[in-house]
Amino acid sequence: MGAQRWFAECSQVLRRIRDTQLGAIRAAAAAIADCVAGGGALHYYDTGHCSREPIHRAGGLLFWRPFSFSLTVDSTAPPKRAADYVLRCHHQQAAAALALEQSHLRSGDCLVIVSVSGKTPAPVELALRAKQRGIKVIAITDLAFSRALASDHSTGKRLGEVAHIVIDNCGVYGDAILRFAGLDTPACPTSGVALCYIIWAITAEVTAELLSRGLKPHLYRSVNIEGGEEFNARAEAEYRESGI
């Protein structure tokens, strides 16, 4: 019974994505196609549970570039001194700003940022700073969830309010969707399933768009089939020449 309910709920989420987000997905794909056709790069930032979903995958485009960063400060609050949440948020913003400054992201690139809540400081700061540098920002977030939350960013903005293009993962408040009698919190989040659905929809649309322009995008082949490694080596060599 639990599995059937999960299948039914996921089907509803995916249907909402199909019915409401195709325009945003196509806009994102067009922006990405324009970017790589013009010599730009596509970067992917996601600190969630699908943080490398489009990276180096069979059937995936070679030009997805991972972007991540971390800055660990070992400074716990001493006795009788409360941990400073505002300071921690400022730390995250500063880390995002520094990471972008030290990165290979340049004007004319595209940056896909994934944040389910859209409220945390790092994704918002990254989006704002990227826009200032002339980078097209595409957000994948849960708008219903995000709008019910206060932002932790110093501007009070959420990711869906600052990105150029916003794709809603069509989830619910709190992400988890199945309620069971006897439990005080729902089970089974939909954001991972939704993200994968959206990422590969974008990939399909970008591939079709580039081909319609007479451009050949390079994709990975599974290394588990005969000749897969050799195919990928050739694709990577060609990609280094074309950037697509």
KAVENJO-V929855 format. One record per helix or strand. SS is the DSSP state (H for helix, E for strand). FROM is the first residue (numbers start at 0). TO is the last residue. If there is no record, write none. Layout:
ss={SS;SS}
from={FROM;FROM}
to={TO;TO}
//
This chain:
ss={H;H;E;E;E;E;H;E;H;E;H;H;E;E;E;H;E;H}
from={1;21;41;57;60;63;84;109;120;135;142;158;164;175;186;190;218;227}
to={19;36;45;57;60;65;100;113;131;140;146;161;167;177;188;211;219;241}
//
